[in-house]
Amino acid sequence: MIALGSTLLALALVVLLARAIAFGYPAPRLPRGSLLGRKEQAIVAAFADALFPPGGPIPLSGTDAGLVAYVDRYVLGLPALPRLLVRLLFQSIEHGPWLFGPRRVRFTRLAQAERVTALGQMAESPIYFRRVSFLSMRAMMTMGYLAHPDVAKTMGMVANLSPFESAPASRPSTQEVFA
C-alpha cells in the first residue's frame, strides 16, 4: 500500500513538473519552420514587453516592434555553440523566478509588474551570472527594438552608413531614410 502511494505521489510530481516546464504556453507567434519554438517565443515576448511595455515612452511595445521575429532571425544567424547558449539563456530567464522570485512561477506566468520586478532583481543581483543574463537579453532586445523603423523615427535616429569616414558623404535626411 505504501509503495502504491509513493508511486502515485512520484507520478503526480512528474506530471506537475512536466506541466510547469513544457506546457501552458500561448500559440506560436511565428510561422511553422521558425527556429524558436512556442516556449522560446513566449519567453522572448514576455521579456520584450517587460523591457519595452505598451504605452511606454515610445508607444510601440516590444512585441509590436517585432522582437520575437528579430530574435528568431538573430539566433538563426549564430554558429551552433552560441545558438545553444542563447537558447539556454532563454531557459534561465524563464525558470529563474522559481529560485529567485518575486513569485515561484515561470517568468511567462508572472504579471507584467512582477516581470519588471524580476528584471530589476536580475540587473542588480549579487550573482554575476544573473546580471550577465539580463545584460545579454537586454542587448539583443535593444538591438531589435532600435532596428524597427517606427522606433527609430520616434527617436529621431538617422542612419549613418559610413560612420568611420573622415569626411562622410552627405547624410540622408530623416524623411529620406524613412520614406
Contacts in CASP RR format, 6 or more apart in sequence:
PFRMAT RR
TARGET T0000
AUTHOR 0000-0000-0000
METHOD contacts of the structure
MODEL  1
MIALGSTLLALALVVLLARAIAFGYPAPRLPRGSLLGRKEQAIVAAFADA
LFPPGGPIPLSGTDAGLVAYVDRYVLGLPALPRLLVRLLFQSIEHGPWLF
GPRRVRFTRLAQAERVTALGQMAESPIYFRRVSFLSMRAMMTMGYLAHPD
VAKTMGMVANLSPFESAPASRPSTQEVFA
20 106 0 8 1.000
21 95 0 8 1.000
22 39 0 8 1.000
25 38 0 8 1.000
25 39 0 8 1.000
25 41 0 8 1.000
25 42 0 8 1.000
25 108 0 8 1.000
26 38 0 8 1.000
26 42 0 8 1.000
27 38 0 8 1.000
28 34 0 8 1.000
28 37 0 8 1.000
28 38 0 8 1.000
28 41 0 8 1.000
29 41 0 8 1.000
29 45 0 8 1.000
29 63 0 8 1.000
29 68 0 8 1.000
29 69 0 8 1.000
30 36 0 8 1.000
30 41 0 8 1.000
30 68 0 8 1.000
30 69 0 8 1.000
30 72 0 8 1.000
34 41 0 8 1.000
34 72 0 8 1.000
35 72 0 8 1.000
35 75 0 8 1.000
35 76 0 8 1.000
36 44 0 8 1.000
36 68 0 8 1.000
36 71 0 8 1.000
36 72 0 8 1.000
36 75 0 8 1.000
39 94 0 8 1.000
40 87 0 8 1.000
40 90 0 8 1.000
41 68 0 8 1.000
41 72 0 8 1.000
42 108 0 8 1.000
43 90 0 8 1.000
43 91 0 8 1.000
43 93 0 8 1.000
43 94 0 8 1.000
43 107 0 8 1.000
43 108 0 8 1.000
44 67 0 8 1.000
44 68 0 8 1.000
44 71 0 8 1.000
44 90 0 8 1.000
45 63 0 8 1.000
45 67 0 8 1.000
45 68 0 8 1.000
46 107 0 8 1.000
46 108 0 8 1.000
46 110 0 8 1.000
46 115 0 8 1.000
47 93 0 8 1.000
47 107 0 8 1.000
47 115 0 8 1.000
47 119 0 8 1.000
47 137 0 8 1.000
47 141 0 8 1.000
48 61 0 8 1.000
48 62 0 8 1.000
48 63 0 8 1.000
48 65 0 8 1.000
48 66 0 8 1.000
48 67 0 8 1.000
48 68 0 8 1.000
48 141 0 8 1.000
48 145 0 8 1.000
49 61 0 8 1.000
49 62 0 8 1.000
49 63 0 8 1.000
49 112 0 8 1.000
49 115 0 8 1.000
50 112 0 8 1.000
50 115 0 8 1.000
50 116 0 8 1.000
50 118 0 8 1.000
50 119 0 8 1.000
51 62 0 8 1.000
51 119 0 8 1.000
51 138 0 8 1.000
51 141 0 8 1.000
51 142 0 8 1.000
51 145 0 8 1.000
52 58 0 8 1.000
52 60 0 8 1.000
52 61 0 8 1.000
52 62 0 8 1.000
52 65 0 8 1.000
52 67 0 8 1.000
52 141 0 8 1.000
52 145 0 8 1.000
53 61 0 8 1.000
53 112 0 8 1.000
53 116 0 8 1.000
54 61 0 8 1.000
54 64 0 8 1.000
55 61 0 8 1.000
58 151 0 8 1.000
58 154 0 8 1.000
58 155 0 8 1.000
59 154 0 8 1.000
60 148 0 8 1.000
60 150 0 8 1.000
60 151 0 8 1.000
60 154 0 8 1.000
62 141 0 8 1.000
62 145 0 8 1.000
65 144 0 8 1.000
65 145 0 8 1.000
65 148 0 8 1.000
65 150 0 8 1.000
65 151 0 8 1.000
66 144 0 8 1.000
66 148 0 8 1.000
67 141 0 8 1.000
67 144 0 8 1.000
67 145 0 8 1.000
70 143 0 8 1.000
70 144 0 8 1.000
70 147 0 8 1.000
71 140 0 8 1.000
71 141 0 8 1.000
71 144 0 8 1.000
74 140 0 8 1.000
74 143 0 8 1.000
74 144 0 8 1.000
75 83 0 8 1.000
75 86 0 8 1.000
75 87 0 8 1.000
76 83 0 8 1.000
77 83 0 8 1.000
78 86 0 8 1.000
86 136 0 8 1.000
86 140 0 8 1.000
89 133 0 8 1.000
89 136 0 8 1.000
89 137 0 8 1.000
92 129 0 8 1.000
92 133 0 8 1.000
93 107 0 8 1.000
93 133 0 8 1.000
93 137 0 8 1.000
94 106 0 8 1.000
94 107 0 8 1.000
94 108 0 8 1.000
95 106 0 8 1.000
95 107 0 8 1.000
96 107 0 8 1.000
96 118 0 8 1.000
97 103 0 8 1.000
97 104 0 8 1.000
97 105 0 8 1.000
97 106 0 8 1.000
97 107 0 8 1.000
97 110 0 8 1.000
97 114 0 8 1.000
97 118 0 8 1.000
98 104 0 8 1.000
98 105 0 8 1.000
98 106 0 8 1.000
100 118 0 8 1.000
100 121 0 8 1.000
100 122 0 8 1.000
100 125 0 8 1.000
100 130 0 8 1.000
101 118 0 8 1.000
101 121 0 8 1.000
102 110 0 8 1.000
102 114 0 8 1.000
102 117 0 8 1.000
102 118 0 8 1.000
102 121 0 8 1.000
103 110 0 8 1.000
103 114 0 8 1.000
107 115 0 8 1.000
107 118 0 8 1.000
110 118 0 8 1.000
119 134 0 8 1.000
120 134 0 8 1.000
121 130 0 8 1.000
122 130 0 8 1.000
122 131 0 8 1.000
122 133 0 8 1.000
122 134 0 8 1.000
123 131 0 8 1.000
123 134 0 8 1.000
123 135 0 8 1.000
124 131 0 8 1.000
125 131 0 8 1.000
125 134 0 8 1.000
145 151 0 8 1.000
146 152 0 8 1.000
146 155 0 8 1.000
146 157 0 8 1.000
149 178 0 8 1.000
152 177 0 8 1.000
152 178 0 8 1.000
153 174 0 8 1.000
153 178 0 8 1.000
156 174 0 8 1.000
158 171 0 8 1.000
158 172 0 8 1.000
158 173 0 8 1.000
158 174 0 8 1.000
158 177 0 8 1.000
159 172 0 8 1.000
159 177 0 8 1.000
160 168 0 8 1.000
160 171 0 8 1.000
162 168 0 8 1.000
162 169 0 8 1.000
END
